[in-house]
Amino acid sequence: MCSVDPESQVVVAASAALTAMQAGMAEPAVPDEHARDVMSLLFHECSAMVAALGAGGTAPVKMQVYDNAGNEVPIDEADPPVRTAVRVLLAEVHGDSESARAHIEIALTNAAPEEMDMLMVQALRWTMRLSDECVRRDLPVADWITTALS
């Protein structure tokens, strides 16, 4: 896991968004000035949890994308924010944080505000689901995430 200052504004913003989403808010707000860094942090932590769930890379972890009806769809047929989220996570999982940040930058530059909201929500949902699974399996989760979700 990356060591982050639990008092940093990015961690505080990410924690508040996780707490709000867990409390039932559909689209928790993240200040615009922190959105890029919050998404990068969330995807980085998701990557660490995927690695833990995949036994450090020795066991495959399957990524699935679903449409609004709950049917699995190929990644290339998913909505653009979901495709971006998958690409960012895959880049992080493969240790390419620079490409992950580039995908986020492209989205920030080209995506409509509602698409950026969907990307943030996807990062938050994955963080929540992956942390739940890691906790269930007694695998490591960043302290700031467990605190935000407790």
RASUL-V520321 format. One record per helix or strand of 3 or more residues. SS is the DSSP state (H for helix, E for strand). FROM is the first residue (numbers start at 1). TO is the last residue. If there is no record, write none. Layout:
ss=[SS & SS]
from=[FROM & FROM]
to=[TO & TO]
This chain:
ss=[H & H & H & H & H & H & H & H]
from=[9 & 32 & 55 & 75 & 80 & 97 & 113 & 143]
to=[22 & 53 & 57 & 77 & 93 & 110 & 136 & 148]
